[in-house]
Amino acid sequence: MVKHGRLRLLLGNRRMQNRKVKTALRFFLSKRATALPVSFLMLFVSLTMIVSATYYVSVTKIQSRGQLLNVSVAKQSMLSFEDSIDSVTWSPSTTSVYHFEDSGGTFKTFPTAKNLLVNVTDNMAFFSTVFNSGVGKAVYELPAAEEFFYTLYLRGDEQAIIDQNAFTMAQLYLSLEASTPELTLTYRPLATMSETGSSQGKPVNTLRIYIINLNTSASLNTSGEFNVKATCLNVTSTLQTYNFTSPITTLTVKATLDERTDAVVLPVVSNSNGAFVKIETLVCNIKLERIQGGG
């Protein structure tokens, strides 16, 4: 009886084990079993994509910050460069040297660019052209970046001519017209009027038009670190005198700088006999050139 009981117990354990094996086989052969490794694979791929995307965004941000740093350095360099030019304007034979740090861009000069046309008129019968020539420009080409899609004047504004109430003749601005953004430096004319005496019973007015001219500069195309020397070669003066035989109250000075035209209206002192107006055009000729030093 004991032997038969043990035999039945052993057979029962084997049947239970066989059922467990069959159940396990059915599970591993089922769709649920197949879904487990697929799920783990999808999770692995998803994590890999997230890590890759995070790395790409991080690298992009680092590159963008590096570009913005270069832009900041370039802006400050061009502002300081304009200060260097300003220190020699209207002082013949004086020079100033400015050292450019490497901002990842390219510095260029265009001596014949920026054509400037200046006329004086009373908006009736009187009209005179006092200047018509290129005044040149200096450009720092910046590396392309998404943050550059806006217009910014660092010094001056868009006006093509100014009067004595304006702060500076310089125009330093971020230009988006080229394939890469550019920091452009050029100069617009300044017009002033003053009463300077009398002659033949008439007041004498002197209209002065000041022009800073870069068209004697060397044609530069350089990058890295370098030095640029600004020299005031001379200041030329052209004087014309006009006799107005009837009262006059204002004269208009119109300037066209490339495609931009603006005007300033200046008061004229006269009496019943009219007035004399002297128009003096003063041109400060600045030469920009690269000298030894830097990269």
C-alpha positions in Angstrom: 0.0 0.0 0.0 2.9 2.4 0.8 4.6 1.6 -2.5 1.4 2.2 -4.5 0.9 5.6 -2.6 4.4 6.7 -3.4 3.9 5.8 -7.1 0.7 7.7 -7.3 2.4 10.8 -5.7 5.3 10.6 -8.1 3.0 10.3 -11.1 1.0 13.3 -9.8 4.1 15.5 -9.5 5.2 14.6 -13.0 1.8 15.5 -14.4 2.0 18.9 -12.6 5.5 19.6 -14.0 4.4 18.6 -17.5 1.4 21.0 -17.2 3.8 23.8 -16.1 6.2 23.1 -19.0 3.3 23.1 -21.5 1.9 26.4 -20.1 5.4 28.0 -20.3 5.8 26.8 -23.9 2.3 28.2 -24.8 3.3 31.5 -23.2 6.6 31.9 -25.1 4.9 30.9 -28.3 2.1 33.4 -27.7 1.9 37.1 -28.9 2.4 38.3 -25.3 5.7 36.7 -25.2 6.7 38.1 -28.5 5.6 41.6 -27.4 8.1 41.8 -24.5 11.4 42.0 -26.5 9.7 44.3 -29.1 8.6 46.6 -26.3 12.1 46.6 -24.9 13.5 47.3 -28.4 11.1 50.2 -28.9 12.0 51.6 -25.5 15.7 51.4 -26.3 15.2 53.1 -29.7 13.1 55.9 -28.1 15.7 56.5 -25.4 18.5 56.6 -28.0 16.5 59.1 -30.1 15.9 61.3 -27.0 19.6 61.2 -26.1 20.6 62.1 -29.6 18.1 64.9 -29.8 19.3 66.3 -26.5 22.9 66.1 -27.7 22.0 67.9 -30.9 20.1 70.7 -29.1 23.0 71.1 -26.7 25.6 71.3 -29.4 23.4 73.8 -31.4 23.0 76.0 -28.3 26.7 76.0 -27.7 27.4 76.9 -31.4 24.7 79.6 -31.3 26.2 81.1 -28.1 29.6 81.0 -29.7 28.2 82.9 -32.7 26.5 85.5 -30.6 29.7 86.0 -28.7 31.5 86.6 -32.0 28.8 89.1 -33.0 29.1 90.9 -29.7 32.9 91.2 -30.2 32.4 92.4 -33.8 29.9 95.0 -32.8 32.2 96.4 -30.1 35.1 96.3 -32.5 33.3 98.4 -35.2 32.1 100.9 -32.6 35.7 101.3 -31.3 37.0 101.4 -34.9 34.6 104.3 -35.6 35.9 106.1 -32.5 39.4 105.6 -33.9 38.4 107.3 -37.2 36.6 110.1 -35.4 39.7 110.9 -33.5 41.5 112.0 -36.7 38.7 113.6 -38.7 39.2 117.3 -39.6 42.8 117.1 -38.4 45.1 116.8 -41.4 48.1 114.5 -41.2 46.9 112.8 -38.0 46.7 109.0 -37.8 45.1 106.4 -35.6 45.6 102.6 -35.6 42.9 100.2 -34.4 43.6 96.5 -33.7 40.7 94.1 -34.7 40.3 90.9 -32.7 39.3 87.7 -34.5 35.5 87.6 -34.5 35.1 84.9 -37.1 34.2 87.4 -39.9 35.8 89.3 -42.7 36.6 93.0 -42.9 36.3 94.8 -46.2 36.5 98.3 -47.6 34.7 99.6 -50.7 36.2 103.0 -51.6 33.9 103.8 -54.5 30.6 102.6 -52.8 27.9 104.9 -51.3 27.4 107.5 -54.0 26.5 110.9 -52.3 24.6 113.6 -54.2 24.1 117.0 -52.4 22.0 119.8 -53.8 21.0 123.2 -52.4 17.7 124.8 -53.4 15.2 127.5 -52.4 12.5 125.3 -53.9 11.8 127.9 -56.6 14.3 129.2 -59.1 17.6 128.5 -57.3 19.3 125.1 -57.5 23.0 124.1 -57.1 24.8 120.7 -57.0 27.6 120.9 -54.5 28.8 117.3 -54.3 28.4 114.1 -56.4 30.8 111.3 -55.7 31.2 108.0 -53.9 32.2 108.4 -50.2 33.1 104.7 -49.6 32.2 102.3 -46.8 33.8 99.8 -44.4 32.1 96.4 -43.8 32.6 93.6 -41.3 30.9 90.5 -42.7 29.4 88.3 -39.9 28.9 84.5 -39.8 25.3 83.5 -40.7 23.0 82.9 -37.7 19.3 82.9 -37.1 19.5 85.7 -34.6 20.5 88.3 -37.2 17.0 88.7 -38.8 16.5 92.3 -37.6 17.8 95.8 -38.3 19.9 97.6 -35.8 21.7 101.0 -35.9 24.6 101.0 -33.5 25.5 104.6 -34.2 23.5 107.2 -36.1 20.2 106.5 -37.9 18.9 106.0 -41.5 18.8 109.8 -42.4 20.9 110.6 -45.4 21.8 114.1 -44.2 21.7 115.8 -40.7 21.8 119.3 -39.3 23.7 120.6 -36.2 21.1 119.1 -33.9 22.1 115.5 -34.7 24.6 113.6 -32.6 26.9 112.0 -35.2 27.7 111.9 -38.9 28.5 108.2 -38.7 26.1 105.5 -39.8 27.0 102.1 -38.2 24.3 99.5 -38.8 23.5 95.9 -39.2 22.7 95.2 -42.8 20.7 92.2 -44.0 20.8 92.8 -47.7 23.8 90.5 -48.4 24.0 86.7 -48.2 25.5 87.1 -44.8 24.8 89.8 -42.3 27.1 92.8 -42.4 28.1 95.6 -40.0 28.4 98.6 -42.3 30.2 101.9 -41.5 29.7 105.0 -43.6 29.2 108.7 -43.2 26.4 111.1 -44.1 26.8 114.9 -44.6 26.2 117.6 -42.0 24.7 121.0 -43.0 24.8 124.2 -40.9 23.8 127.8 -41.4 25.0 130.9 -39.7 24.9 134.7 -40.2 28.5 135.8 -40.7 28.3 139.6 -41.4 26.8 142.0 -44.0 27.8 143.3 -47.4 26.2 146.0 -49.6 23.4 146.5 -47.1 22.5 142.8 -47.1 23.1 140.1 -44.4 25.7 137.5 -45.3 24.8 133.9 -44.5 27.3 131.0 -44.6 26.0 127.5 -45.4 28.6 124.9 -44.6 28.3 121.3 -45.7 30.6 118.8 -44.0 31.5 115.5 -45.7 33.7 112.6 -44.4 35.0 110.8 -47.4 36.5 107.3 -47.4 37.1 106.9 -51.1 40.9 107.3 -50.9 41.1 104.1 -48.8 42.8 100.9 -49.9 40.5 98.0 -51.0 40.8 95.6 -48.0 39.6 92.0 -47.6 41.0 90.5 -44.5 40.1 88.3 -41.5 41.5 87.0 -38.2 43.5 89.6 -36.2 44.7 92.7 -38.0 45.5 96.4 -37.7 43.8 99.2 -39.7 45.3 102.7 -39.8 43.1 105.7 -40.4 44.8 108.8 -41.8 43.3 112.2 -42.3 45.0 113.1 -45.6 43.5 116.6 -45.9 40.4 118.8 -45.7 39.4 120.4 -48.9 37.1 123.4 -49.2 35.0 124.7 -52.1 33.3 128.1 -51.7 30.5 129.5 -53.8 28.7 132.9 -53.2 25.2 133.6 -54.3 23.4 137.0 -54.4 19.7 136.9 -53.7 18.0 140.1 -54.7 14.7 139.5 -52.9 13.9 138.4 -49.3 14.5 134.7 -48.6 13.7 132.8 -45.5 15.1 129.3 -45.9 17.3 127.1 -48.1 16.9 123.3 -48.4 19.8 121.0 -48.6 18.9 117.6 -50.2 21.2 114.6 -50.0 20.8 111.2 -51.8 23.0 108.5 -50.3 22.6 105.5 -52.5 18.8 105.2 -52.9 17.9 107.1 -49.7 17.0 110.8 -50.1 16.5 113.3 -47.2 16.6 117.0 -46.7 17.2 119.6 -44.0 15.7 123.1 -44.1 18.0 125.9 -42.8 17.0 129.5 -41.9 18.4 132.4 -43.9 18.7 135.9 -42.6 17.7 138.5 -45.2 16.1 142.0 -45.5 14.1 143.8 -48.2 17.1 143.9 -50.4 17.7 140.2 -50.2 20.8 138.4 -48.8 24.2 136.9 -49.7 24.6 133.2 -49.1 28.1 131.6 -49.1 28.0 127.8 -49.7 31.2 126.2 -48.4 31.6 122.4 -49.0 34.3 120.9 -46.7 35.5 117.4 -47.4 37.6 115.5 -44.9 39.5 112.8 -46.8 40.2 109.7 -44.7 42.4 106.9 -45.9 42.0 103.4 -44.4 44.7 100.8 -44.9 46.0 97.7 -43.3 49.4 97.8 -41.6 51.7 95.1 -40.1 50.5 93.4 -37.0 47.8 90.9 -36.0 47.1 87.8 -38.1 
